[in-house]
Amino acid sequence: MAKCKKWQLLSRTSKAKIRSRKFDMNKFLSFEEISEHVGIPLRTLYYLQKQGLAPVAYKFGKAYRVHISDYANWLVLNRVPMR
């Protein structure tokens, strides 16, 4: 079996959903949506949040929500340049 990158493991339908999704700047994302988009386990995202390495989150009741602009900034700040 050939080695696959994480983005190749996503199904074609989920890739299409991610590409076609138009983000509303007033929208909040759940940790479940972020873990699906980034391709990391939900448990890892909660661990990163506990360590202070996840995007800035707001707690609404029992659920954490991340503003779309905070999520976009977090993605940019954690980008690793290709060599």
PDB file of N, CA, C and O in Angstrom:
ATOM      1  N   MET A   1       0.840  -1.181   0.000  1.00  0.00           N
ATOM      2  CA  MET A   1       0.000   0.000   0.000  1.00  0.00           C
ATOM      3  C   MET A   1       0.881   1.239   0.000  1.00  0.00           C
ATOM      4  O   MET A   1       1.799   1.355   0.812  1.00  0.00           O
ATOM      5  N   ALA A   2       0.608   2.146  -0.892  1.00  0.00           N
ATOM      6  CA  ALA A   2       1.400   3.365  -0.989  1.00  0.00           C
ATOM      7  C   ALA A   2       1.095   4.289   0.181  1.00  0.00           C
ATOM      8  O   ALA A   2      -0.014   4.310   0.715  1.00  0.00           O
ATOM      9  N   LYS A   3       2.108   5.046   0.559  1.00  0.00           N
ATOM     10  CA  LYS A   3       1.903   5.992   1.648  1.00  0.00           C
ATOM     11  C   LYS A   3       1.007   7.121   1.164  1.00  0.00           C
ATOM     12  O   LYS A   3       1.179   7.637   0.060  1.00  0.00           O
ATOM     13  N   CYS A   4       0.053   7.496   1.999  1.00  0.00           N
ATOM     14  CA  CYS A   4      -0.882   8.575   1.669  1.00  0.00           C
ATOM     15  C   CYS A   4      -0.691   9.722   2.647  1.00  0.00           C
ATOM     16  O   CYS A   4      -0.410   9.512   3.827  1.00  0.00           O
ATOM     17  N   LYS A   5      -0.846  10.912   2.148  1.00  0.00           N
ATOM     18  CA  LYS A   5      -0.829  12.066   3.028  1.00  0.00           C
ATOM     19  C   LYS A   5      -2.207  12.205   3.650  1.00  0.00           C
ATOM     20  O   LYS A   5      -3.181  11.647   3.146  1.00  0.00           O
ATOM     21  N   LYS A   6      -2.290  12.953   4.751  1.00  0.00           N
ATOM     22  CA  LYS A   6      -3.554  13.077   5.475  1.00  0.00           C
ATOM     23  C   LYS A   6      -4.667  13.600   4.580  1.00  0.00           C
ATOM     24  O   LYS A   6      -5.803  13.134   4.667  1.00  0.00           O
ATOM     25  N   TRP A   7      -4.351  14.566   3.717  1.00  0.00           N
ATOM     26  CA  TRP A   7      -5.407  15.138   2.884  1.00  0.00           C
ATOM     27  C   TRP A   7      -5.905  14.137   1.869  1.00  0.00           C
ATOM     28  O   TRP A   7      -7.030  14.266   1.387  1.00  0.00           O
ATOM     29  N   GLN A   8      -5.095  13.129   1.522  1.00  0.00           N
ATOM     30  CA  GLN A   8      -5.529  12.105   0.572  1.00  0.00           C
ATOM     31  C   GLN A   8      -6.477  11.115   1.234  1.00  0.00           C
ATOM     32  O   GLN A   8      -7.215  10.408   0.547  1.00  0.00           O
ATOM     33  N   LEU A   9      -6.462  11.059   2.573  1.00  0.00           N
ATOM     34  CA  LEU A   9      -7.318  10.112   3.268  1.00  0.00           C
ATOM     35  C   LEU A   9      -8.762  10.583   3.338  1.00  0.00           C
ATOM     36  O   LEU A   9      -9.664   9.784   3.591  1.00  0.00           O
ATOM     37  N   LEU A  10      -8.992  11.879   3.115  1.00  0.00           N
ATOM     38  CA  LEU A  10     -10.354  12.381   3.124  1.00  0.00           C
ATOM     39  C   LEU A  10     -11.107  11.858   1.902  1.00  0.00           C
ATOM     40  O   LEU A  10     -10.537  11.731   0.818  1.00  0.00           O
ATOM     41  N   SER A  11     -12.351  11.565   2.081  1.00  0.00           N
ATOM     42  CA  SER A  11     -13.142  11.107   0.945  1.00  0.00           C
ATOM     43  C   SER A  11     -13.355  12.251  -0.037  1.00  0.00           C
ATOM     44  O   SER A  11     -13.206  13.421   0.317  1.00  0.00           O
ATOM     45  N   ARG A  12     -13.700  11.907  -1.262  1.00  0.00           N
ATOM     46  CA  ARG A  12     -13.900  12.949  -2.271  1.00  0.00           C
ATOM     47  C   ARG A  12     -15.033  13.887  -1.881  1.00  0.00           C
ATOM     48  O   ARG A  12     -14.960  15.087  -2.143  1.00  0.00           O
ATOM     49  N   THR A  13     -16.067  13.360  -1.264  1.00  0.00           N
ATOM     50  CA  THR A  13     -17.199  14.219  -0.894  1.00  0.00           C
ATOM     51  C   THR A  13     -16.810  15.211   0.187  1.00  0.00           C
ATOM     52  O   THR A  13     -17.233  16.366   0.141  1.00  0.00           O
ATOM     53  N   SER A  14     -16.002  14.781   1.168  1.00  0.00           N
ATOM     54  CA  SER A  14     -15.619  15.721   2.217  1.00  0.00           C
ATOM     55  C   SER A  14     -14.654  16.773   1.677  1.00  0.00           C
ATOM     56  O   SER A  14     -14.686  17.919   2.127  1.00  0.00           O
ATOM     57  N   LYS A  15     -13.786  16.404   0.711  1.00  0.00           N
ATOM     58  CA  LYS A  15     -12.912  17.402   0.083  1.00  0.00           C
ATOM     59  C   LYS A  15     -13.743  18.441  -0.656  1.00  0.00           C
ATOM     60  O   LYS A  15     -13.465  19.638  -0.587  1.00  0.00           O
ATOM     61  N   ALA A  16     -14.767  17.971  -1.363  1.00  0.00           N
ATOM     62  CA  ALA A  16     -15.619  18.894  -2.106  1.00  0.00           C
ATOM     63  C   ALA A  16     -16.355  19.824  -1.153  1.00  0.00           C
ATOM     64  O   ALA A  16     -16.519  21.008  -1.449  1.00  0.00           O
ATOM     65  N   LYS A  17     -16.801  19.303  -0.011  1.00  0.00           N
ATOM     66  CA  LYS A  17     -17.498  20.124   0.972  1.00  0.00           C
ATOM     67  C   LYS A  17     -16.574  21.221   1.498  1.00  0.00           C
ATOM     68  O   LYS A  17     -16.983  22.374   1.642  1.00  0.00           O
ATOM     69  N   ILE A  18     -15.325  20.850   1.782  1.00  0.00           N
ATOM     70  CA  ILE A  18     -14.371  21.815   2.328  1.00  0.00           C
ATOM     71  C   ILE A  18     -14.077  22.898   1.300  1.00  0.00           C
ATOM     72  O   ILE A  18     -14.040  24.080   1.641  1.00  0.00           O
ATOM     73  N   ARG A  19     -13.868  22.508   0.046  1.00  0.00           N
ATOM     74  CA  ARG A  19     -13.554  23.483  -0.990  1.00  0.00           C
ATOM     75  C   ARG A  19     -14.727  24.398  -1.284  1.00  0.00           C
ATOM     76  O   ARG A  19     -14.545  25.593  -1.516  1.00  0.00           O
ATOM     77  N   SER A  20     -15.931  23.843  -1.276  1.00  0.00           N
ATOM     78  CA  SER A  20     -17.086  24.638  -1.675  1.00  0.00           C
ATOM     79  C   SER A  20     -17.694  25.428  -0.533  1.00  0.00           C
ATOM     80  O   SER A  20     -18.563  26.269  -0.761  1.00  0.00           O
ATOM     81  N   ARG A  21     -17.255  25.176   0.692  1.00  0.00           N
ATOM     82  CA  ARG A  21     -17.830  25.874   1.846  1.00  0.00           C
ATOM     83  C   ARG A  21     -17.453  27.344   1.803  1.00  0.00           C
ATOM     84  O   ARG A  21     -16.278  27.698   1.706  1.00  0.00           O
ATOM     85  N   LYS A  22     -18.459  28.182   1.876  1.00  0.00           N
ATOM     86  CA  LYS A  22     -18.226  29.621   1.948  1.00  0.00           C
ATOM     87  C   LYS A  22     -18.354  30.009   3.410  1.00  0.00           C
ATOM     88  O   LYS A  22     -19.414  29.839   4.013  1.00  0.00           O
ATOM     89  N   PHE A  23     -17.277  30.528   3.978  1.00  0.00           N
ATOM     90  CA  PHE A  23     -17.278  30.851   5.392  1.00  0.00           C
ATOM     91  C   PHE A  23     -17.866  32.239   5.616  1.00  0.00           C
ATOM     92  O   PHE A  23     -17.462  33.211   4.977  1.00  0.00           O
ATOM     93  N   ASP A  24     -18.814  32.312   6.519  1.00  0.00           N
ATOM     94  CA  ASP A  24     -19.400  33.558   6.955  1.00  0.00           C
ATOM     95  C   ASP A  24     -18.507  34.119   8.053  1.00  0.00           C
ATOM     96  O   ASP A  24     -18.160  33.396   8.987  1.00  0.00           O
ATOM     97  N   MET A  25     -18.134  35.375   7.964  1.00  0.00           N
ATOM     98  CA  MET A  25     -17.206  35.954   8.928  1.00  0.00           C
ATOM     99  C   MET A  25     -17.818  36.095  10.326  1.00  0.00           C
ATOM    100  O   MET A  25     -17.090  36.368  11.280  1.00  0.00           O
ATOM    101  N   ASN A  26     -19.118  35.920  10.470  1.00  0.00           N
ATOM    102  CA  ASN A  26     -19.751  35.974  11.783  1.00  0.00           C
ATOM    103  C   ASN A  26     -20.016  34.585  12.329  1.00  0.00           C
ATOM    104  O   ASN A  26     -20.749  34.434  13.307  1.00  0.00           O
ATOM    105  N   LYS A  27     -19.432  33.570  11.712  1.00  0.00           N
ATOM    106  CA  LYS A  27     -19.722  32.198  12.088  1.00  0.00           C
ATOM    107  C   LYS A  27     -18.711  31.684  13.108  1.00  0.00           C
ATOM    108  O   LYS A  27     -17.540  32.063  13.109  1.00  0.00           O
ATOM    109  N   PHE A  28     -19.204  30.817  13.965  1.00  0.00           N
ATOM    110  CA  PHE A  28     -18.355  30.100  14.903  1.00  0.00           C
ATOM    111  C   PHE A  28     -18.304  28.643  14.479  1.00  0.00           C
ATOM    112  O   PHE A  28     -19.317  28.081  14.062  1.00  0.00           O
ATOM    113  N   LEU A  29     -17.130  28.027  14.583  1.00  0.00           N
ATOM    114  CA  LEU A  29     -16.946  26.621  14.231  1.00  0.00           C
ATOM    115  C   LEU A  29     -16.820  25.797  15.499  1.00  0.00           C
ATOM    116  O   LEU A  29     -16.255  26.247  16.496  1.00  0.00           O
ATOM    117  N   SER A  30     -17.348  24.595  15.448  1.00  0.00           N
ATOM    118  CA  SER A  30     -17.187  23.683  16.577  1.00  0.00           C
ATOM    119  C   SER A  30     -15.835  22.982  16.449  1.00  0.00           C
ATOM    120  O   SER A  30     -15.221  22.990  15.382  1.00  0.00           O
ATOM    121  N   PHE A  31     -15.384  22.382  17.535  1.00  0.00           N
ATOM    122  CA  PHE A  31     -14.138  21.629  17.489  1.00  0.00           C
ATOM    123  C   PHE A  31     -14.272  20.436  16.543  1.00  0.00           C
ATOM    124  O   PHE A  31     -13.290  20.024  15.924  1.00  0.00           O
ATOM    125  N   GLU A  32     -15.473  19.882  16.428  1.00  0.00           N
ATOM    126  CA  GLU A  32     -15.689  18.757  15.516  1.00  0.00           C
ATOM    127  C   GLU A  32     -15.450  19.186  14.068  1.00  0.00           C
ATOM    128  O   GLU A  32     -14.818  18.461  13.300  1.00  0.00           O
ATOM    129  N   GLU A  33     -15.958  20.371  13.697  1.00  0.00           N
ATOM    130  CA  GLU A  33     -15.753  20.876  12.340  1.00  0.00           C
ATOM    131  C   GLU A  33     -14.283  21.151  12.069  1.00  0.00           C
ATOM    132  O   GLU A  33     -13.787  20.861  10.980  1.00  0.00           O
ATOM    133  N   ILE A  34     -13.586  21.704  13.046  1.00  0.00           N
ATOM    134  CA  ILE A  34     -12.169  22.013  12.868  1.00  0.00           C
ATOM    135  C   ILE A  34     -11.352  20.731  12.744  1.00  0.00           C
ATOM    136  O   ILE A  34     -10.474  20.641  11.887  1.00  0.00           O
ATOM    137  N   SER A  35     -11.632  19.738  13.590  1.00  0.00           N
ATOM    138  CA  SER A  35     -10.863  18.499  13.515  1.00  0.00           C
ATOM    139  C   SER A  35     -11.098  17.794  12.191  1.00  0.00           C
ATOM    140  O   SER A  35     -10.180  17.174  11.654  1.00  0.00           O
ATOM    141  N   GLU A  36     -12.310  17.876  11.652  1.00  0.00           N
ATOM    142  CA  GLU A  36     -12.589  17.268  10.347  1.00  0.00           C
ATOM    143  C   GLU A  36     -11.864  18.016   9.234  1.00  0.00           C
ATOM    144  O   GLU A  36     -11.321  17.400   8.316  1.00  0.00           O
ATOM    145  N   HIS A  37     -11.855  19.348   9.318  1.00  0.00           N
ATOM    146  CA  HIS A  37     -11.216  20.158   8.282  1.00  0.00           C
ATOM    147  C   HIS A  37      -9.703  19.984   8.277  1.00  0.00           C
ATOM    148  O   HIS A  37      -9.093  19.853   7.216  1.00  0.00           O
ATOM    149  N   VAL A  38      -9.095  19.982   9.465  1.00  0.00           N
ATOM    150  CA  VAL A  38      -7.633  19.880   9.568  1.00  0.00           C
ATOM    151  C   VAL A  38      -7.169  18.436   9.418  1.00  0.00           C
ATOM    152  O   VAL A  38      -6.056  18.181   8.957  1.00  0.00           O
ATOM    153  N   GLY A  39      -8.021  17.492   9.809  1.00  0.00           N
ATOM    154  CA  GLY A  39      -7.661  16.083   9.683  1.00  0.00           C
ATOM    155  C   GLY A  39      -6.932  15.534  10.893  1.00  0.00           C
ATOM    156  O   GLY A  39      -6.138  14.600  10.777  1.00  0.00           O
ATOM    157  N   ILE A  40      -7.201  16.112  12.055  1.00  0.00           N
ATOM    158  CA  ILE A  40      -6.614  15.595  13.283  1.00  0.00           C
ATOM    159  C   ILE A  40      -7.737  15.063  14.171  1.00  0.00           C
ATOM    160  O   ILE A  40      -8.879  15.509  14.056  1.00  0.00           O
ATOM    161  N   PRO A  41      -7.426  14.122  15.047  1.00  0.00           N
ATOM    162  CA  PRO A  41      -8.463  13.606  15.945  1.00  0.00           C
ATOM    163  C   PRO A  41      -9.003  14.700  16.870  1.00  0.00           C
ATOM    164  O   PRO A  41      -8.282  15.621  17.256  1.00  0.00           O
ATOM    165  N   LEU A  42     -10.260  14.580  17.210  1.00  0.00           N
ATOM    166  CA  LEU A  42     -10.911  15.543  18.094  1.00  0.00           C
ATOM    167  C   LEU A  42     -10.212  15.608  19.443  1.00  0.00           C
ATOM    168  O   LEU A  42     -10.056  16.681  20.025  1.00  0.00           O
ATOM    169  N   ARG A  43      -9.798  14.458  19.926  1.00  0.00           N
ATOM    170  CA  ARG A  43      -9.110  14.394  21.217  1.00  0.00           C
ATOM    171  C   ARG A  43      -7.807  15.205  21.190  1.00  0.00           C
ATOM    172  O   ARG A  43      -7.455  15.841  22.184  1.00  0.00           O
ATOM    173  N   THR A  44      -7.098  15.186  20.070  1.00  0.00           N
ATOM    174  CA  THR A  44      -5.864  15.953  19.923  1.00  0.00           C
ATOM    175  C   THR A  44      -6.159  17.449  19.976  1.00  0.00           C
ATOM    176  O   THR A  44      -5.401  18.215  20.570  1.00  0.00           O
ATOM    177  N   LEU A  45      -7.252  17.860  19.357  1.00  0.00           N
ATOM    178  CA  LEU A  45      -7.624  19.269  19.366  1.00  0.00           C
ATOM    179  C   LEU A  45      -7.945  19.743  20.784  1.00  0.00           C
ATOM    180  O   LEU A  45      -7.560  20.845  21.176  1.00  0.00           O
ATOM    181  N   TYR A  46      -8.650  18.908  21.550  1.00  0.00           N
ATOM    182  CA  TYR A  46      -8.925  19.262  22.948  1.00  0.00           C
ATOM    183  C   TYR A  46      -7.623  19.314  23.761  1.00  0.00           C
ATOM    184  O   TYR A  46      -7.482  20.160  24.644  1.00  0.00           O
ATOM    185  N   TYR A  47      -6.681  18.423  23.471  1.00  0.00           N
ATOM    186  CA  TYR A  47      -5.381  18.435  24.147  1.00  0.00           C
ATOM    187  C   TYR A  47      -4.629  19.727  23.820  1.00  0.00           C
ATOM    188  O   TYR A  47      -4.055  20.358  24.708  1.00  0.00           O
ATOM    189  N   LEU A  48      -4.635  20.118  22.539  1.00  0.00           N
ATOM    190  CA  LEU A  48      -3.970  21.357  22.135  1.00  0.00           C
ATOM    191  C   LEU A  48      -4.601  22.565  22.816  1.00  0.00           C
ATOM    192  O   LEU A  48      -3.906  23.505  23.201  1.00  0.00           O
ATOM    193  N   GLN A  49      -5.925  22.534  22.961  1.00  0.00           N
ATOM    194  CA  GLN A  49      -6.619  23.635  23.625  1.00  0.00           C
ATOM    195  C   GLN A  49      -6.207  23.722  25.087  1.00  0.00           C
ATOM    196  O   GLN A  49      -6.003  24.814  25.619  1.00  0.00           O
ATOM    197  N   LYS A  50      -6.087  22.578  25.728  1.00  0.00           N
ATOM    198  CA  LYS A  50      -5.679  22.545  27.136  1.00  0.00           C
ATOM    199  C   LYS A  50      -4.251  23.074  27.306  1.00  0.00           C
ATOM    200  O   LYS A  50      -3.937  23.698  28.320  1.00  0.00           O
ATOM    201  N   GLN A  51      -3.390  22.827  26.321  1.00  0.00           N
ATOM    202  CA  GLN A  51      -2.007  23.291  26.358  1.00  0.00           C
ATOM    203  C   GLN A  51      -1.865  24.744  25.903  1.00  0.00           C
ATOM    204  O   GLN A  51      -0.788  25.327  26.031  1.00  0.00           O
ATOM    205  N   GLY A  52      -2.939  25.332  25.374  1.00  0.00           N
ATOM    206  CA  GLY A  52      -2.891  26.706  24.886  1.00  0.00           C
ATOM    207  C   GLY A  52      -2.369  26.820  23.469  1.00  0.00           C
ATOM    208  O   GLY A  52      -1.936  27.897  23.059  1.00  0.00           O
ATOM    209  N   LEU A  53      -2.400  25.725  22.707  1.00  0.00           N
ATOM    210  CA  LEU A  53      -1.867  25.714  21.350  1.00  0.00           C
ATOM    211  C   LEU A  53      -2.950  25.681  20.279  1.00  0.00           C
ATOM    212  O   LEU A  53      -2.645  25.774  19.090  1.00  0.00           O
ATOM    213  N   ALA A  54      -4.189  25.552  20.678  1.00  0.00           N
ATOM    214  CA  ALA A  54      -5.311  25.517  19.733  1.00  0.00           C
ATOM    215  C   ALA A  54      -5.764  26.946  19.456  1.00  0.00           C
ATOM    216  O   ALA A  54      -5.336  27.875  20.140  1.00  0.00           O
ATOM    217  N   PRO A  55      -6.629  27.129  18.456  1.00  0.00           N
ATOM    218  CA  PRO A  55      -7.135  28.482  18.216  1.00  0.00           C
ATOM    219  C   PRO A  55      -7.931  28.990  19.421  1.00  0.00           C
ATOM    220  O   PRO A  55      -8.445  28.202  20.215  1.00  0.00           O
ATOM    221  N   VAL A  56      -8.021  30.288  19.543  1.00  0.00           N
ATOM    222  CA  VAL A  56      -8.758  30.902  20.644  1.00  0.00           C
ATOM    223  C   VAL A  56     -10.195  30.398  20.606  1.00  0.00           C
ATOM    224  O   VAL A  56     -10.870  30.504  19.582  1.00  0.00           O
ATOM    225  N   ALA A  57     -10.659  29.849  21.725  1.00  0.00           N
ATOM    226  CA  ALA A  57     -11.996  29.256  21.771  1.00  0.00           C
ATOM    227  C   ALA A  57     -12.848  29.950  22.818  1.00  0.00           C
ATOM    228  O   ALA A  57     -12.353  30.455  23.825  1.00  0.00           O
ATOM    229  N   TYR A  58     -14.131  29.957  22.549  1.00  0.00           N
ATOM    230  CA  TYR A  58     -15.120  30.491  23.478  1.00  0.00           C
ATOM    231  C   TYR A  58     -15.995  29.331  23.909  1.00  0.00           C
ATOM    232  O   TYR A  58     -16.331  28.465  23.101  1.00  0.00           O
ATOM    233  N   LYS A  59     -16.364  29.310  25.176  1.00  0.00           N
ATOM    234  CA  LYS A  59     -17.165  28.204  25.674  1.00  0.00           C
ATOM    235  C   LYS A  59     -18.619  28.650  25.800  1.00  0.00           C
ATOM    236  O   LYS A  59     -18.938  29.576  26.546  1.00  0.00           O
ATOM    237  N   PHE A  60     -19.488  27.976  25.058  1.00  0.00           N
ATOM    238  CA  PHE A  60     -20.919  28.214  25.108  1.00  0.00           C
ATOM    239  C   PHE A  60     -21.544  26.974  25.735  1.00  0.00           C
ATOM    240  O   PHE A  60     -21.691  25.945  25.076  1.00  0.00           O
ATOM    241  N   GLY A  61     -21.909  27.076  27.000  1.00  0.00           N
ATOM    242  CA  GLY A  61     -22.420  25.901  27.699  1.00  0.00           C
ATOM    243  C   GLY A  61     -21.288  24.908  27.882  1.00  0.00           C
ATOM    244  O   GLY A  61     -20.281  25.221  28.516  1.00  0.00           O
ATOM    245  N   LYS A  62     -21.449  23.712  27.329  1.00  0.00           N
ATOM    246  CA  LYS A  62     -20.403  22.690  27.410  1.00  0.00           C
ATOM    247  C   LYS A  62     -19.542  22.621  26.156  1.00  0.00           C
ATOM    248  O   LYS A  62     -18.537  21.911  26.126  1.00  0.00           O
ATOM    249  N   ALA A  63     -19.933  23.355  25.127  1.00  0.00           N
ATOM    250  CA  ALA A  63     -19.247  23.246  23.836  1.00  0.00           C
ATOM    251  C   ALA A  63     -18.285  24.407  23.614  1.00  0.00           C
ATOM    252  O   ALA A  63     -18.583  25.552  23.954  1.00  0.00           O
ATOM    253  N   TYR A  64     -17.136  24.095  23.041  1.00  0.00           N
ATOM    254  CA  TYR A  64     -16.178  25.114  22.636  1.00  0.00           C
ATOM    255  C   TYR A  64     -16.504  25.531  21.206  1.00  0.00           C
ATOM    256  O   TYR A  64     -16.812  24.689  20.362  1.00  0.00           O
ATOM    257  N   ARG A  65     -16.434  26.825  20.940  1.00  0.00           N
ATOM    258  CA  ARG A  65     -16.635  27.366  19.601  1.00  0.00           C
ATOM    259  C   ARG A  65     -15.476  28.294  19.280  1.00  0.00           C
ATOM    260  O   ARG A  65     -14.955  28.988  20.153  1.00  0.00           O
ATOM    261  N   VAL A  66     -15.082  28.294  18.017  1.00  0.00           N
ATOM    262  CA  VAL A  66     -13.955  29.098  17.554  1.00  0.00           C
ATOM    263  C   VAL A  66     -14.462  30.027  16.458  1.00  0.00           C
ATOM    264  O   VAL A  66     -15.095  29.574  15.504  1.00  0.00           O
ATOM    265  N   HIS A  67     -14.190  31.314  16.587  1.00  0.00           N
ATOM    266  CA  HIS A  67     -14.595  32.261  15.551  1.00  0.00           C
ATOM    267  C   HIS A  67     -13.781  31.978  14.293  1.00  0.00           C
ATOM    268  O   HIS A  67     -12.604  31.630  14.373  1.00  0.00           O
ATOM    269  N   ILE A  68     -14.407  32.128  13.145  1.00  0.00           N
ATOM    270  CA  ILE A  68     -13.773  31.779  11.872  1.00  0.00           C
ATOM    271  C   ILE A  68     -12.485  32.576  11.643  1.00  0.00           C
ATOM    272  O   ILE A  68     -11.528  32.043  11.082  1.00  0.00           O
ATOM    273  N   SER A  69     -12.448  33.838  12.067  1.00  0.00           N
ATOM    274  CA  SER A  69     -11.229  34.634  11.872  1.00  0.00           C
ATOM    275  C   SER A  69     -10.097  34.143  12.781  1.00  0.00           C
ATOM    276  O   SER A  69      -8.934  34.144  12.377  1.00  0.00           O
ATOM    277  N   ASP A  70     -10.432  33.725  14.006  1.00  0.00           N
ATOM    278  CA  ASP A  70      -9.420  33.158  14.907  1.00  0.00           C
ATOM    279  C   ASP A  70      -8.869  31.851  14.340  1.00  0.00           C
ATOM    280  O   ASP A  70      -7.674  31.573  14.445  1.00  0.00           O
ATOM    281  N   TYR A  71      -9.750  31.056  13.741  1.00  0.00           N
ATOM    282  CA  TYR A  71      -9.333  29.793  13.124  1.00  0.00           C
ATOM    283  C   TYR A  71      -8.403  30.057  11.942  1.00  0.00           C
ATOM    284  O   TYR A  71      -7.380  29.387  11.796  1.00  0.00           O
ATOM    285  N   ALA A  72      -8.751  31.022  11.105  1.00  0.00           N
ATOM    286  CA  ALA A  72      -7.915  31.352   9.943  1.00  0.00           C
ATOM    287  C   ALA A  72      -6.537  31.848  10.402  1.00  0.00           C
ATOM    288  O   ALA A  72      -5.518  31.468   9.826  1.00  0.00           O
ATOM    289  N   ASN A  73      -6.507  32.692  11.432  1.00  0.00           N
ATOM    290  CA  ASN A  73      -5.223  33.177  11.964  1.00  0.00           C
ATOM    291  C   ASN A  73      -4.389  32.037  12.526  1.00  0.00           C
ATOM    292  O   ASN A  73      -3.174  32.009  12.329  1.00  0.00           O
ATOM    293  N   TRP A  74      -5.017  31.097  13.223  1.00  0.00           N
ATOM    294  CA  TRP A  74      -4.321  29.943  13.792  1.00  0.00           C
ATOM    295  C   TRP A  74      -3.703  29.095  12.686  1.00  0.00           C
ATOM    296  O   TRP A  74      -2.577  28.616  12.823  1.00  0.00           O
ATOM    297  N   LEU A  75      -4.438  28.908  11.588  1.00  0.00           N
ATOM    298  CA  LEU A  75      -3.894  28.135  10.468  1.00  0.00           C
ATOM    299  C   LEU A  75      -2.661  28.812   9.882  1.00  0.00           C
ATOM    300  O   LEU A  75      -1.671  28.147   9.577  1.00  0.00           O
ATOM    301  N   VAL A  76      -2.718  30.122   9.725  1.00  0.00           N
ATOM    302  CA  VAL A  76      -1.592  30.860   9.155  1.00  0.00           C
ATOM    303  C   VAL A  76      -0.389  30.809  10.092  1.00  0.00           C
ATOM    304  O   VAL A  76       0.739  30.612   9.639  1.00  0.00           O
ATOM    305  N   LEU A  77      -0.617  30.984  11.384  1.00  0.00           N
ATOM    306  CA  LEU A  77       0.488  30.992  12.348  1.00  0.00           C
ATOM    307  C   LEU A  77       1.159  29.632  12.493  1.00  0.00           C
ATOM    308  O   LEU A  77       2.333  29.568  12.858  1.00  0.00           O
ATOM    309  N   ASN A  78       0.445  28.542  12.217  1.00  0.00           N
ATOM    310  CA  ASN A  78       0.995  27.219  12.385  1.00  0.00           C
ATOM    311  C   ASN A  78       1.427  26.573  11.077  1.00  0.00           C
ATOM    312  O   ASN A  78       1.662  25.367  11.010  1.00  0.00           O
ATOM    313  N   ARG A  79       1.525  27.380  10.062  1.00  0.00           N
ATOM    314  CA  ARG A  79       1.954  26.876   8.753  1.00  0.00           C
ATOM    315  C   ARG A  79       3.438  26.571   8.785  1.00  0.00           C
ATOM    316  O   ARG A  79       4.229  27.324   9.352  1.00  0.00           O
ATOM    317  N   VAL A  80       3.804  25.466   8.174  1.00  0.00           N
ATOM    318  CA  VAL A  80       5.215  25.078   8.085  1.00  0.00           C
ATOM    319  C   VAL A  80       5.627  25.251   6.626  1.00  0.00           C
ATOM    320  O   VAL A  80       5.003  24.674   5.736  1.00  0.00           O
ATOM    321  N   PRO A  81       6.683  26.047   6.369  1.00  0.00           N
ATOM    322  CA  PRO A  81       7.082  26.256   4.978  1.00  0.00           C
ATOM    323  C   PRO A  81       7.606  24.979   4.332  1.00  0.00           C
ATOM    324  O   PRO A  81       8.287  24.178   4.972  1.00  0.00           O
ATOM    325  N   MET A  82       7.280  24.803   3.062  1.00  0.00           N
ATOM    326  CA  MET A  82       7.767  23.654   2.314  1.00  0.00           C
ATOM    327  C   MET A  82       9.196  23.917   1.887  1.00  0.00           C
ATOM    328  O   MET A  82       9.558  25.039   1.532  1.00  0.00           O
ATOM    329  N   ARG A  83       9.999  22.875   1.927  1.00  0.00           N
ATOM    330  CA  ARG A  83      11.418  23.026   1.529  1.00  0.00           C
ATOM    331  C   ARG A  83      11.651  22.385   0.207  1.00  0.00           C
ATOM    332  O   ARG A  83      12.773  22.403  -0.299  1.00  0.00           O
TER     333      ARG A  83
END
